[in-house]
Amino acid sequence: MGVKTIILESINHGKGEIKMQKQCVLLHGWGMNSNVWQQVLPQLHHDIPQVNFKALDLAGFGDNKALPSPYSLETIAAQIAQQLAPKTILMGWSLGGLVAIYIAKHWPEKVAKVVLVASTPLFSEQHDWPGIKVKVLENFTEQLQQNSTRTIERFLSIQALGSESAKDDIKALKIALAQSNPADEIALKQGLAMLLNDDLREDFASLTQPVAGIFGRLDALVPIKAEQQMRALNSHFSTVVIEKASHAPFISHKAEFTSALETLL
């Protein structure tokens, strides 16, 4: 169901022992698909050979056309959870981070560790929480009804905002989009609703698994102040901040991202 993966050796032989690899499933963000990870996967393969990385499409994105009804954070998380082996490392970028937190909370046996990439348990700005201004998300929802392609392109531009390689980052994101089927309109609409309305701060604070995060200091969608608030919520939350990165550090700063991930894993 929309699985994209780079296969690594599943067992290592050493000193008479057979050691199984750790499994890490990657979840993409809103409007994207699993191809977004393809540029960094070779480097992850090379630098972190003890982990087998596999990228999945969220419902309605990429090759995953199995839309749950109703389409909600709960139902799309349940669909992903069914595909996970026990004790999987779950890494979610942006919207994918919300899904990862939800799975870790409700199917804890499936998740050994959560890694959030430019993600937060609450994306919309509140009086006590830094995030995307509510009006911005509401405008995206209105624009989505008129022209989904143009709306996604605008969202990509915001994701790259602040990065020194913004033009190249946007190009890479567009290439990833073009390599698969267009996103389903229901998935796009409901995905924006999740960014606007879903608040998983309590879930995040009470996770029993280790949880880590990789952030870009120049991120326009997940302000660096959110990373500080998250550390206050969960004292076991370990983070790495990439100074010159924006919302897609695994594209703009592949080497730094891979190094950070290796440290966190």
C-alpha positions as CSV (number, residue, x, y, z in Angstrom):
1,M,0.0,0.0,0.0
2,G,2.1,2.8,-1.3
3,V,5.4,1.5,0.1
4,K,8.6,3.0,-1.1
5,T,11.8,1.5,0.4
6,I,15.5,1.1,0.0
7,I,16.3,-2.4,1.1
8,L,19.3,-2.9,3.3
9,E,20.8,-6.2,4.6
10,S,18.3,-7.5,7.1
11,I,20.9,-9.4,9.2
12,N,24.5,-8.8,10.1
13,H,26.9,-11.6,10.9
14,G,29.6,-10.9,13.5
15,K,31.3,-13.1,16.0
16,G,28.9,-15.9,15.5
17,E,25.8,-13.7,16.1
18,I,23.0,-12.7,13.8
19,K,21.7,-9.3,14.6
20,M,18.5,-8.1,13.1
21,Q,18.3,-4.5,11.8
22,K,16.2,-1.8,13.4
23,Q,13.2,-0.8,11.3
24,C,12.4,2.9,10.7
25,V,9.3,4.0,8.8
26,L,9.2,7.5,7.3
27,L,6.0,9.5,7.0
28,H,5.7,12.5,4.7
29,G,4.0,15.9,5.2
30,W,0.8,17.5,3.8
31,G,0.4,17.6,0.1
32,M,3.5,15.4,-0.5
33,N,4.1,11.7,-0.8
34,S,6.7,9.1,0.1
35,N,9.0,10.1,-2.8
36,V,10.0,13.2,-0.8
37,W,12.4,11.0,1.1
38,Q,14.1,9.5,-2.0
39,Q,16.9,12.1,-2.1
40,V,18.1,11.5,1.4
41,L,17.5,7.7,1.6
42,P,20.8,6.9,-0.1
43,Q,22.8,8.9,2.4
44,L,20.8,7.3,5.3
45,H,21.6,3.9,3.8
46,H,25.3,4.7,3.7
47,D,25.7,6.4,7.0
48,I,23.2,4.5,9.2
49,P,23.5,0.9,7.8
50,Q,22.2,-0.6,11.1
51,V,18.7,0.7,10.3
52,N,16.4,-0.4,7.5
53,F,14.4,2.7,6.3
54,K,11.0,2.4,4.6
55,A,8.8,5.2,3.4
56,L,5.0,5.0,3.4
57,D,2.3,7.0,1.7
58,L,-0.4,8.4,3.9
59,A,-4.0,7.7,2.8
60,G,-4.9,9.6,-0.3
61,F,-1.3,10.6,-1.1
62,G,1.1,9.0,-3.6
63,D,0.2,5.4,-4.4
64,N,-2.1,5.0,-1.4
65,K,-5.6,5.3,-2.7
66,A,-7.3,3.5,0.2
67,L,-9.2,6.3,1.8
68,P,-10.7,5.6,5.2
69,S,-14.1,6.9,6.0
70,P,-14.4,9.2,7.8
71,Y,-11.0,10.6,6.9
72,S,-9.4,11.7,10.2
73,L,-6.2,11.6,12.1
74,E,-7.4,8.6,13.9
75,T,-8.4,6.6,10.8
76,I,-5.2,7.4,8.7
77,A,-3.1,6.6,11.8
78,A,-4.9,3.3,12.2
79,Q,-4.2,2.4,8.5
80,I,-0.4,3.1,9.0
81,A,-0.3,1.2,12.4
82,Q,-1.6,-1.9,10.7
83,Q,1.5,-1.9,8.5
84,L,4.0,-1.6,11.3
85,A,6.0,-4.4,12.8
86,P,6.3,-4.2,16.6
87,K,9.0,-1.9,18.0
88,T,9.3,0.2,14.8
89,I,11.1,3.5,14.9
90,L,8.6,6.0,13.5
91,M,9.8,9.2,11.9
92,G,7.3,11.8,10.8
93,W,7.9,15.1,8.9
94,S,5.4,17.9,9.4
95,L,1.9,16.4,9.2
96,G,3.5,13.0,9.3
97,G,4.7,13.9,12.8
98,L,1.1,14.3,14.0
99,V,0.4,10.8,12.7
100,A,3.5,9.4,14.4
101,I,2.5,10.9,17.8
102,Y,-1.0,9.5,17.5
103,I,0.3,6.0,16.6
104,A,2.8,6.0,19.4
105,K,0.1,7.0,21.9
106,H,-2.6,4.6,20.8
107,W,-0.6,1.6,19.6
108,P,2.5,1.8,21.8
109,E,3.5,-1.8,21.1
110,K,4.2,-0.8,17.5
111,V,6.6,2.1,18.2
112,A,10.0,1.8,19.8
113,K,10.9,5.5,19.3
114,V,9.4,8.6,17.7
115,V,11.5,11.1,15.6
116,L,9.7,14.3,14.6
117,V,11.1,16.3,11.7
118,A,10.0,19.9,11.6
119,S,6.9,18.8,13.4
120,T,4.9,19.6,16.5
121,P,1.8,18.2,18.3
122,L,-0.1,21.4,17.5
123,F,0.5,23.4,14.3
124,S,-1.9,26.3,14.6
125,E,-0.9,29.3,16.7
126,Q,-2.7,29.7,20.0
127,H,-2.3,32.2,22.8
128,D,0.0,29.8,24.6
129,W,1.6,28.1,21.6
130,P,3.7,29.3,18.7
131,G,2.6,28.0,15.3
132,I,1.0,28.9,11.9
133,K,-1.4,31.7,12.1
134,V,-5.0,30.4,12.0
135,K,-5.9,32.8,9.3
136,V,-3.1,31.5,7.1
137,L,-4.4,27.9,7.4
138,E,-8.0,29.1,6.8
139,N,-6.9,30.9,3.6
140,F,-5.1,27.8,2.4
141,T,-8.4,25.8,2.9
142,E,-10.4,28.4,0.9
143,Q,-7.8,28.5,-1.9
144,L,-7.6,24.7,-2.0
145,Q,-11.3,24.6,-3.2
146,Q,-10.4,26.9,-6.1
147,N,-7.1,25.5,-7.3
148,S,-5.4,22.6,-5.4
149,T,-2.3,22.6,-7.6
150,R,-1.5,26.3,-7.0
151,T,-2.3,25.9,-3.3
152,I,0.2,23.1,-2.9
153,E,2.8,25.1,-4.8
154,R,2.3,28.0,-2.4
155,F,2.6,25.7,0.5
156,L,5.9,24.4,-0.9
157,S,7.2,27.9,-1.2
158,I,6.5,28.6,2.5
159,Q,8.2,25.3,3.5
160,A,11.5,26.5,1.8
161,L,11.2,30.1,3.1
162,G,14.4,31.1,4.8
163,S,16.6,28.4,3.4
164,E,19.7,29.5,1.5
165,S,18.8,26.9,-1.1
166,A,15.1,27.7,-1.3
167,K,14.8,27.5,-5.1
168,D,16.6,24.1,-5.2
169,D,14.5,22.9,-2.2
170,I,11.2,23.8,-4.0
171,K,12.4,22.1,-7.2
172,A,13.2,18.9,-5.2
173,L,9.8,18.9,-3.6
174,K,8.1,19.4,-6.9
175,I,10.1,16.5,-8.4
176,A,8.9,14.3,-5.6
177,L,5.3,15.3,-6.2
178,A,5.6,14.7,-9.9
179,Q,6.9,11.1,-9.5
180,S,3.5,9.9,-8.2
181,N,-0.2,10.3,-8.5
182,P,-1.8,13.7,-7.5
183,A,-3.1,13.8,-4.0
184,D,-6.8,13.1,-3.4
185,E,-8.9,16.2,-2.8
186,I,-10.4,14.7,0.4
187,A,-7.0,13.9,1.8
188,L,-5.8,17.5,1.0
189,K,-8.8,19.1,2.6
190,Q,-8.9,16.9,5.7
191,G,-5.1,17.1,6.1
192,L,-5.3,20.9,6.3
193,A,-8.1,20.5,8.9
194,M,-5.7,18.4,11.0
195,L,-3.1,21.1,10.8
196,L,-5.7,23.6,11.9
197,N,-7.6,21.7,14.6
198,D,-5.8,18.7,16.0
199,D,-4.0,19.2,19.3
200,L,-1.9,16.3,20.5
201,R,0.0,18.1,23.2
202,E,-1.4,15.9,26.0
203,D,-0.6,12.8,23.9
204,F,2.9,14.1,23.3
205,A,3.5,14.9,26.9
206,S,2.5,11.4,28.0
207,L,4.4,9.3,25.5
208,T,6.1,6.3,27.1
209,Q,8.6,5.8,24.2
210,P,11.7,7.9,23.7
211,V,10.9,10.9,21.5
212,A,13.3,13.1,19.5
213,G,13.1,15.9,17.1
214,I,15.1,17.6,14.2
215,F,14.2,21.2,13.6
216,G,15.3,24.0,11.2
217,R,16.0,27.3,13.0
218,L,14.6,29.2,10.0
219,D,11.4,27.2,9.7
220,A,8.4,29.5,8.9
221,L,5.8,26.8,9.7
222,V,7.2,25.3,12.9
223,P,8.8,28.2,14.8
224,I,11.8,27.4,16.9
225,K,9.9,28.5,20.0
226,A,7.7,25.5,19.4
227,E,10.7,23.2,20.0
228,Q,11.3,24.9,23.3
229,Q,7.7,24.5,24.3
230,M,7.8,20.8,23.4
231,R,10.9,20.2,25.6
232,A,8.9,21.8,28.4
233,L,6.0,19.4,27.8
234,N,8.1,16.3,27.6
235,S,11.3,16.2,29.7
236,H,12.6,13.2,27.7
237,F,12.4,15.0,24.4
238,S,15.8,15.3,22.8
239,T,16.4,17.6,19.9
240,V,18.8,18.8,17.2
241,V,18.4,22.2,15.6
242,I,20.0,22.7,12.2
243,E,20.9,26.4,12.2
244,K,20.4,27.3,8.5
245,A,17.7,24.9,7.7
246,S,14.0,25.6,7.1
247,H,11.0,23.2,7.0
248,A,12.6,20.5,4.9
249,P,16.1,19.9,6.5
250,F,16.4,16.5,5.0
251,I,16.4,18.1,1.5
252,S,18.3,21.4,2.2
253,H,20.9,19.9,4.6
254,K,21.2,16.2,3.9
255,A,24.5,15.7,5.6
256,E,23.6,17.6,8.8
257,F,20.2,15.9,8.9
258,T,21.7,12.4,8.5
259,S,24.3,13.2,11.2
260,A,21.6,14.4,13.6
261,L,19.4,11.4,12.9
262,E,22.3,9.0,13.6
263,T,22.9,10.7,16.9
264,L,19.3,10.6,17.9
265,L,18.9,6.9,16.9
